[in-house]
Amino acid sequence: MLILLPPSEGKTPATGGDAVDPESLSFPVLNSYRAKVLEALGTVSAHQDALALLGVGASLKDDVERNTRLHAEPAAPAHQVYSGVLYDALGYKSLTPGQRRKADESVLVISALWGAIRFADRVPAYRLSMATALPDVGRLASFWKPQLTEALAAAAAGQLLVDCRSSTYAAAWAPPPEQTVAVNVYTEVNGARKVVSHFAKHTRGELARHLLSRRGKAPQTPAQLRQAAAEKWAAELIPGTARKPHALNLILPG
């Protein structure tokens, strides 16, 4: 089982330690592409219109300035750097040592800057969205899609892929639909369903934690995933097609 997560928008900078070592990151075949994005991001972030070019507000000025020196910034494991609703709900720190090892092996974060990394990979805090277009790189989802398709093929082979990504990050890699289950979250009031955003992130984080911490074997099929999810939520499985992944719908009370 592999759990696919988006990065968090907000990130917690490391307070000290060594800078990122690209050769130590998972999927080193991506390093030349990471270097290209890193250079383009540094150039854009040093521009006088950097905030507008990156589509962020003035409150993130310090984050954008940090982008200009990421080669030298302290790095920390991705599970410490990524923060926010989903990652708070996953609660890596409160997992047992065995559950943490499982998380390090089973979680893939699809990143606008790094392409794909695992939880134990040490990276600096940065500010960049997959929806951004960078000079000489283009829109990042389009840039990463062919690279990730090739680089992640071996890691994904034979695995059930639990896709907890937002649509922005799902656009960067479309894994084989027959082995992928996209996780959707709805509230239901009087039989009417409504898509939620904040609670979707939280619930996806809770689902990831549940899959990492529950006893027994990890789900190996979409049906087994629904059964595992049904231990905590009202859950339904919508079968996929040749082009469309399965869908796991988690229904929250309104």
JOWOKA-V404651 format. One line per field, one symbol per residue. phi: phi as a letter, one per 30 degrees, with the letter a starting at -180 (. if undefined). psi: psi as a letter, one per 20 degrees, with the letter a starting at -180 (. if undefined). Layout:
BEGIN
phi: ???
psi: ???
END
This chain:
BEGIN
phi: .bccbdddddbcdddajdddceddddhdddddddddddddddddddddcedddcibcddcedddddedbddcddcbeedcddbjedddddiedcddeddddddddccccdbdcciabcdddcbddbbacdddcceibiddddddedddeddcedddeicdccccdddeddddacdeddccbdccbbcbbhiccbdccedddddddddededdcddjddecbedddddddddbbdbbccedbdccddbcccccdd
psi: ppopqrrqgqqoqqirrqrpohiiqqliiihhhghgggghggghhiqhkggghikrrhijghghhhhikhhiqqqrqhihgpaagghghglghjqrghhgggghhipppoqhgifprrhippqrqropqiiqpqpjgaphghghghghgghjgghipjqpooojqrhghhiipnrphijpoppqpqqppkipqppqfghggghhgggggghhiqqrqqqirhghgggghiihrppqpoqaahiprrpoopoqq.
END
